[in-house]
Amino acid sequence: MLPVGYLPCTQDPPSGANMTRVIDEIMAEAQAAETYGWDGCFIWA
């Protein structure tokens, strides 16, 4: 079986003023991916 992963967007242009919200959203998305059986979540910063 082919593994399935998720690579979320980690950008908040232009100033990065909302990075706390972006990180919270990434964590929620990673938890949802785990709930639905995805194999991994990869964060590229």
mmCIF file of the N, C-alpha and C atoms, coordinates in Angstrom:
data_MODEL
# 
_entry.id   MODEL 
# 
loop_
_atom_site.group_PDB 
_atom_site.id 
_atom_site.type_symbol 
_atom_site.label_atom_id 
_atom_site.label_alt_id 
_atom_site.label_comp_id 
_atom_site.label_asym_id 
_atom_site.label_entity_id 
_atom_site.label_seq_id 
_atom_site.pdbx_PDB_ins_code 
_atom_site.Cartn_x 
_atom_site.Cartn_y 
_atom_site.Cartn_z 
_atom_site.occupancy 
_atom_site.B_iso_or_equiv 
_atom_site.pdbx_formal_charge 
_atom_site.auth_seq_id 
_atom_site.auth_comp_id 
_atom_site.auth_asym_id 
_atom_site.auth_atom_id 
_atom_site.pdbx_PDB_model_num 
ATOM 1   N N  . MET A 1 1  ? 0.841  -1.175 0.000  1.00 0.00 ? 1  MET A N  1 
ATOM 2   C CA . MET A 1 1  ? 0.000  0.000  0.000  1.00 0.00 ? 1  MET A CA 1 
ATOM 3   C C  . MET A 1 1  ? 0.892  1.246  0.000  1.00 0.00 ? 1  MET A C  1 
ATOM 4   N N  . LEU A 1 2  ? 0.490  2.238  -0.746 1.00 0.00 ? 2  LEU A N  1 
ATOM 5   C CA . LEU A 1 2  ? 1.252  3.488  -0.855 1.00 0.00 ? 2  LEU A CA 1 
ATOM 6   C C  . LEU A 1 2  ? 0.975  4.375  0.349  1.00 0.00 ? 2  LEU A C  1 
ATOM 7   N N  . PRO A 1 3  ? 2.025  4.831  1.055  1.00 0.00 ? 3  PRO A N  1 
ATOM 8   C CA . PRO A 1 3  ? 1.808  5.731  2.195  1.00 0.00 ? 3  PRO A CA 1 
ATOM 9   C C  . PRO A 1 3  ? 1.260  7.083  1.742  1.00 0.00 ? 3  PRO A C  1 
ATOM 10  N N  . VAL A 1 4  ? 0.448  7.680  2.594  1.00 0.00 ? 4  VAL A N  1 
ATOM 11  C CA . VAL A 1 4  ? -0.148 8.981  2.297  1.00 0.00 ? 4  VAL A CA 1 
ATOM 12  C C  . VAL A 1 4  ? 0.289  9.971  3.370  1.00 0.00 ? 4  VAL A C  1 
ATOM 13  N N  . GLY A 1 5  ? 0.861  11.089 2.944  1.00 0.00 ? 5  GLY A N  1 
ATOM 14  C CA . GLY A 1 5  ? 1.299  12.111 3.881  1.00 0.00 ? 5  GLY A CA 1 
ATOM 15  C C  . GLY A 1 5  ? 0.687  13.460 3.549  1.00 0.00 ? 5  GLY A C  1 
ATOM 16  N N  . TYR A 1 6  ? 0.883  14.395 4.433  1.00 0.00 ? 6  TYR A N  1 
ATOM 17  C CA . TYR A 1 6  ? 0.324  15.740 4.301  1.00 0.00 ? 6  TYR A CA 1 
ATOM 18  C C  . TYR A 1 6  ? 1.425  16.757 4.529  1.00 0.00 ? 6  TYR A C  1 
ATOM 19  N N  . LEU A 1 7  ? 1.539  17.733 3.634  1.00 0.00 ? 7  LEU A N  1 
ATOM 20  C CA . LEU A 1 7  ? 2.524  18.804 3.748  1.00 0.00 ? 7  LEU A CA 1 
ATOM 21  C C  . LEU A 1 7  ? 1.760  20.129 3.806  1.00 0.00 ? 7  LEU A C  1 
ATOM 22  N N  . PRO A 1 8  ? 1.479  20.645 5.023  1.00 0.00 ? 8  PRO A N  1 
ATOM 23  C CA . PRO A 1 8  ? 0.675  21.867 5.145  1.00 0.00 ? 8  PRO A CA 1 
ATOM 24  C C  . PRO A 1 8  ? 1.452  23.125 4.755  1.00 0.00 ? 8  PRO A C  1 
ATOM 25  N N  . CYS A 1 9  ? 0.714  24.140 4.408  1.00 0.00 ? 9  CYS A N  1 
ATOM 26  C CA . CYS A 1 9  ? 1.301  25.442 4.125  1.00 0.00 ? 9  CYS A CA 1 
ATOM 27  C C  . CYS A 1 9  ? 1.750  26.077 5.444  1.00 0.00 ? 9  CYS A C  1 
ATOM 28  N N  . THR A 1 10 ? 2.981  26.555 5.493  1.00 0.00 ? 10 THR A N  1 
ATOM 29  C CA . THR A 1 10 ? 3.517  27.164 6.720  1.00 0.00 ? 10 THR A CA 1 
ATOM 30  C C  . THR A 1 10 ? 3.816  28.643 6.533  1.00 0.00 ? 10 THR A C  1 
ATOM 31  N N  . GLN A 1 11 ? 3.264  29.246 5.498  1.00 0.00 ? 11 GLN A N  1 
ATOM 32  C CA . GLN A 1 11 ? 3.555  30.641 5.213  1.00 0.00 ? 11 GLN A CA 1 
ATOM 33  C C  . GLN A 1 11 ? 2.453  31.560 5.725  1.00 0.00 ? 11 GLN A C  1 
ATOM 34  N N  . ASP A 1 12 ? 2.846  32.767 6.081  1.00 0.00 ? 12 ASP A N  1 
ATOM 35  C CA . ASP A 1 12 ? 1.908  33.812 6.477  1.00 0.00 ? 12 ASP A CA 1 
ATOM 36  C C  . ASP A 1 12 ? 2.449  35.144 5.966  1.00 0.00 ? 12 ASP A C  1 
ATOM 37  N N  . PRO A 1 13 ? 2.392  35.346 4.641  1.00 0.00 ? 13 PRO A N  1 
ATOM 38  C CA . PRO A 1 13 ? 2.927  36.578 4.099  1.00 0.00 ? 13 PRO A CA 1 
ATOM 39  C C  . PRO A 1 13 ? 2.019  37.767 4.395  1.00 0.00 ? 13 PRO A C  1 
ATOM 40  N N  . PRO A 1 14 ? 2.463  38.979 4.340  1.00 0.00 ? 14 PRO A N  1 
ATOM 41  C CA . PRO A 1 14 ? 3.843  39.327 4.057  1.00 0.00 ? 14 PRO A CA 1 
ATOM 42  C C  . PRO A 1 14 ? 4.708  39.452 5.310  1.00 0.00 ? 14 PRO A C  1 
ATOM 43  N N  . SER A 1 15 ? 4.102  39.587 6.486  1.00 0.00 ? 15 SER A N  1 
ATOM 44  C CA . SER A 1 15 ? 4.919  39.895 7.660  1.00 0.00 ? 15 SER A CA 1 
ATOM 45  C C  . SER A 1 15 ? 5.035  38.762 8.672  1.00 0.00 ? 15 SER A C  1 
ATOM 46  N N  . GLY A 1 16 ? 4.228  37.732 8.559  1.00 0.00 ? 16 GLY A N  1 
ATOM 47  C CA . GLY A 1 16 ? 4.263  36.651 9.534  1.00 0.00 ? 16 GLY A CA 1 
ATOM 48  C C  . GLY A 1 16 ? 3.591  36.998 10.849 1.00 0.00 ? 16 GLY A C  1 
ATOM 49  N N  . ALA A 1 17 ? 2.721  38.005 10.842 1.00 0.00 ? 17 ALA A N  1 
ATOM 50  C CA . ALA A 1 17 ? 2.088  38.478 12.074 1.00 0.00 ? 17 ALA A CA 1 
ATOM 51  C C  . ALA A 1 17 ? 1.109  37.476 12.671 1.00 0.00 ? 17 ALA A C  1 
ATOM 52  N N  . ASN A 1 18 ? 0.645  36.511 11.874 1.00 0.00 ? 18 ASN A N  1 
ATOM 53  C CA . ASN A 1 18 ? -0.356 35.556 12.346 1.00 0.00 ? 18 ASN A CA 1 
ATOM 54  C C  . ASN A 1 18 ? 0.208  34.148 12.525 1.00 0.00 ? 18 ASN A C  1 
ATOM 55  N N  . MET A 1 19 ? 1.498  34.030 12.784 1.00 0.00 ? 19 MET A N  1 
ATOM 56  C CA . MET A 1 19 ? 2.117  32.705 12.858 1.00 0.00 ? 19 MET A CA 1 
ATOM 57  C C  . MET A 1 19 ? 1.542  31.845 13.981 1.00 0.00 ? 19 MET A C  1 
ATOM 58  N N  . THR A 1 20 ? 1.111  32.424 15.071 1.00 0.00 ? 20 THR A N  1 
ATOM 59  C CA . THR A 1 20 ? 0.501  31.634 16.143 1.00 0.00 ? 20 THR A CA 1 
ATOM 60  C C  . THR A 1 20 ? -0.746 30.939 15.624 1.00 0.00 ? 20 THR A C  1 
ATOM 61  N N  . ARG A 1 21 ? -1.564 31.642 14.886 1.00 0.00 ? 21 ARG A N  1 
ATOM 62  C CA . ARG A 1 21 ? -2.772 31.051 14.290 1.00 0.00 ? 21 ARG A CA 1 
ATOM 63  C C  . ARG A 1 21 ? -2.409 29.980 13.268 1.00 0.00 ? 21 ARG A C  1 
ATOM 64  N N  . VAL A 1 22 ? -1.392 30.256 12.438 1.00 0.00 ? 22 VAL A N  1 
ATOM 65  C CA . VAL A 1 22 ? -0.952 29.290 11.428 1.00 0.00 ? 22 VAL A CA 1 
ATOM 66  C C  . VAL A 1 22 ? -0.507 27.989 12.108 1.00 0.00 ? 22 VAL A C  1 
ATOM 67  N N  . ILE A 1 23 ? 0.264  28.096 13.169 1.00 0.00 ? 23 ILE A N  1 
ATOM 68  C CA . ILE A 1 23 ? 0.739  26.906 13.884 1.00 0.00 ? 23 ILE A CA 1 
ATOM 69  C C  . ILE A 1 23 ? -0.432 26.148 14.497 1.00 0.00 ? 23 ILE A C  1 
ATOM 70  N N  . ASP A 1 24 ? -1.379 26.855 15.087 1.00 0.00 ? 24 ASP A N  1 
ATOM 71  C CA . ASP A 1 24 ? -2.568 26.199 15.650 1.00 0.00 ? 24 ASP A CA 1 
ATOM 72  C C  . ASP A 1 24 ? -3.341 25.443 14.564 1.00 0.00 ? 24 ASP A C  1 
ATOM 73  N N  . GLU A 1 25 ? -3.471 26.048 13.383 1.00 0.00 ? 25 GLU A N  1 
ATOM 74  C CA . GLU A 1 25 ? -4.181 25.396 12.286 1.00 0.00 ? 25 GLU A CA 1 
ATOM 75  C C  . GLU A 1 25 ? -3.430 24.162 11.796 1.00 0.00 ? 25 GLU A C  1 
ATOM 76  N N  . ILE A 1 26 ? -2.107 24.254 11.708 1.00 0.00 ? 26 ILE A N  1 
ATOM 77  C CA . ILE A 1 26 ? -1.299 23.107 11.288 1.00 0.00 ? 26 ILE A CA 1 
ATOM 78  C C  . ILE A 1 26 ? -1.464 21.952 12.271 1.00 0.00 ? 26 ILE A C  1 
ATOM 79  N N  . MET A 1 27 ? -1.458 22.254 13.558 1.00 0.00 ? 27 MET A N  1 
ATOM 80  C CA . MET A 1 27 ? -1.627 21.196 14.568 1.00 0.00 ? 27 MET A CA 1 
ATOM 81  C C  . MET A 1 27 ? -3.005 20.540 14.440 1.00 0.00 ? 27 MET A C  1 
ATOM 82  N N  . ALA A 1 28 ? -4.045 21.325 14.227 1.00 0.00 ? 28 ALA A N  1 
ATOM 83  C CA . ALA A 1 28 ? -5.387 20.775 14.062 1.00 0.00 ? 28 ALA A CA 1 
ATOM 84  C C  . ALA A 1 28 ? -5.468 19.906 12.807 1.00 0.00 ? 28 ALA A C  1 
ATOM 85  N N  . GLU A 1 29 ? -4.832 20.345 11.731 1.00 0.00 ? 29 GLU A N  1 
ATOM 86  C CA . GLU A 1 29 ? -4.832 19.568 10.494 1.00 0.00 ? 29 GLU A CA 1 
ATOM 87  C C  . GLU A 1 29 ? -4.060 18.258 10.675 1.00 0.00 ? 29 GLU A C  1 
ATOM 88  N N  . ALA A 1 30 ? -2.937 18.303 11.389 1.00 0.00 ? 30 ALA A N  1 
ATOM 89  C CA . ALA A 1 30 ? -2.159 17.087 11.647 1.00 0.00 ? 30 ALA A CA 1 
ATOM 90  C C  . ALA A 1 30 ? -2.959 16.099 12.491 1.00 0.00 ? 30 ALA A C  1 
ATOM 91  N N  . GLN A 1 31 ? -3.681 16.594 13.473 1.00 0.00 ? 31 GLN A N  1 
ATOM 92  C CA . GLN A 1 31 ? -4.506 15.713 14.305 1.00 0.00 ? 31 GLN A CA 1 
ATOM 93  C C  . GLN A 1 31 ? -5.632 15.092 13.477 1.00 0.00 ? 31 GLN A C  1 
ATOM 94  N N  . ALA A 1 32 ? -6.227 15.853 12.575 1.00 0.00 ? 32 ALA A N  1 
ATOM 95  C CA . ALA A 1 32 ? -7.274 15.309 11.703 1.00 0.00 ? 32 ALA A CA 1 
ATOM 96  C C  . ALA A 1 32 ? -6.689 14.245 10.779 1.00 0.00 ? 32 ALA A C  1 
ATOM 97  N N  . ALA A 1 33 ? -5.505 14.490 10.237 1.00 0.00 ? 33 ALA A N  1 
ATOM 98  C CA . ALA A 1 33 ? -4.859 13.504 9.366  1.00 0.00 ? 33 ALA A CA 1 
ATOM 99  C C  . ALA A 1 33 ? -4.613 12.199 10.122 1.00 0.00 ? 33 ALA A C  1 
ATOM 100 N N  . GLU A 1 34 ? -4.166 12.296 11.363 1.00 0.00 ? 34 GLU A N  1 
ATOM 101 C CA . GLU A 1 34 ? -3.949 11.105 12.179 1.00 0.00 ? 34 GLU A CA 1 
ATOM 102 C C  . GLU A 1 34 ? -5.270 10.373 12.440 1.00 0.00 ? 34 GLU A C  1 
ATOM 103 N N  . THR A 1 35 ? -6.316 11.122 12.739 1.00 0.00 ? 35 THR A N  1 
ATOM 104 C CA . THR A 1 35 ? -7.630 10.535 13.001 1.00 0.00 ? 35 THR A CA 1 
ATOM 105 C C  . THR A 1 35 ? -8.123 9.720  11.802 1.00 0.00 ? 35 THR A C  1 
ATOM 106 N N  . TYR A 1 36 ? -7.849 10.223 10.600 1.00 0.00 ? 36 TYR A N  1 
ATOM 107 C CA . TYR A 1 36 ? -8.342 9.563  9.394  1.00 0.00 ? 36 TYR A CA 1 
ATOM 108 C C  . TYR A 1 36 ? -7.338 8.590  8.776  1.00 0.00 ? 36 TYR A C  1 
ATOM 109 N N  . GLY A 1 37 ? -6.268 8.264  9.513  1.00 0.00 ? 37 GLY A N  1 
ATOM 110 C CA . GLY A 1 37 ? -5.366 7.196  9.105  1.00 0.00 ? 37 GLY A CA 1 
ATOM 111 C C  . GLY A 1 37 ? -4.257 7.567  8.142  1.00 0.00 ? 37 GLY A C  1 
ATOM 112 N N  . TRP A 1 38 ? -3.965 8.851  7.990  1.00 0.00 ? 38 TRP A N  1 
ATOM 113 C CA . TRP A 1 38 ? -2.850 9.243  7.130  1.00 0.00 ? 38 TRP A CA 1 
ATOM 114 C C  . TRP A 1 38 ? -1.556 8.768  7.780  1.00 0.00 ? 38 TRP A C  1 
ATOM 115 N N  . ASP A 1 39 ? -0.529 8.574  6.966  1.00 0.00 ? 39 ASP A N  1 
ATOM 116 C CA . ASP A 1 39 ? 0.727  8.025  7.455  1.00 0.00 ? 39 ASP A CA 1 
ATOM 117 C C  . ASP A 1 39 ? 1.679  9.054  8.050  1.00 0.00 ? 39 ASP A C  1 
ATOM 118 N N  . GLY A 1 40 ? 1.549  10.308 7.691  1.00 0.00 ? 40 GLY A N  1 
ATOM 119 C CA . GLY A 1 40 ? 2.466  11.296 8.222  1.00 0.00 ? 40 GLY A CA 1 
ATOM 120 C C  . GLY A 1 40 ? 2.050  12.717 7.896  1.00 0.00 ? 40 GLY A C  1 
ATOM 121 N N  . CYS A 1 41 ? 2.612  13.630 8.648  1.00 0.00 ? 41 CYS A N  1 
ATOM 122 C CA . CYS A 1 41 ? 2.436  15.060 8.414  1.00 0.00 ? 41 CYS A CA 1 
ATOM 123 C C  . CYS A 1 41 ? 3.838  15.665 8.472  1.00 0.00 ? 41 CYS A C  1 
ATOM 124 N N  . PHE A 1 42 ? 4.238  16.336 7.407  1.00 0.00 ? 42 PHE A N  1 
ATOM 125 C CA . PHE A 1 42 ? 5.594  16.840 7.291  1.00 0.00 ? 42 PHE A CA 1 
ATOM 126 C C  . PHE A 1 42 ? 5.566  18.361 7.301  1.00 0.00 ? 42 PHE A C  1 
ATOM 127 N N  . ILE A 1 43 ? 6.321  18.960 8.190  1.00 0.00 ? 43 ILE A N  1 
ATOM 128 C CA . ILE A 1 43 ? 6.343  20.423 8.324  1.00 0.00 ? 43 ILE A CA 1 
ATOM 129 C C  . ILE A 1 43 ? 7.642  20.937 7.700  1.00 0.00 ? 43 ILE A C  1 
ATOM 130 N N  . TRP A 1 44 ? 7.508  21.813 6.727  1.00 0.00 ? 44 TRP A N  1 
ATOM 131 C CA . TRP A 1 44 ? 8.662  22.424 6.073  1.00 0.00 ? 44 TRP A CA 1 
ATOM 132 C C  . TRP A 1 44 ? 8.615  23.912 6.361  1.00 0.00 ? 44 TRP A C  1 
ATOM 133 N N  . ALA A 1 45 ? 9.567  24.381 7.134  1.00 0.00 ? 45 ALA A N  1 
ATOM 134 C CA . ALA A 1 45 ? 9.563  25.794 7.500  1.00 0.00 ? 45 ALA A CA 1 
ATOM 135 C C  . ALA A 1 45 ? 10.678 26.551 6.833  1.00 0.00 ? 45 ALA A C  1 
# 
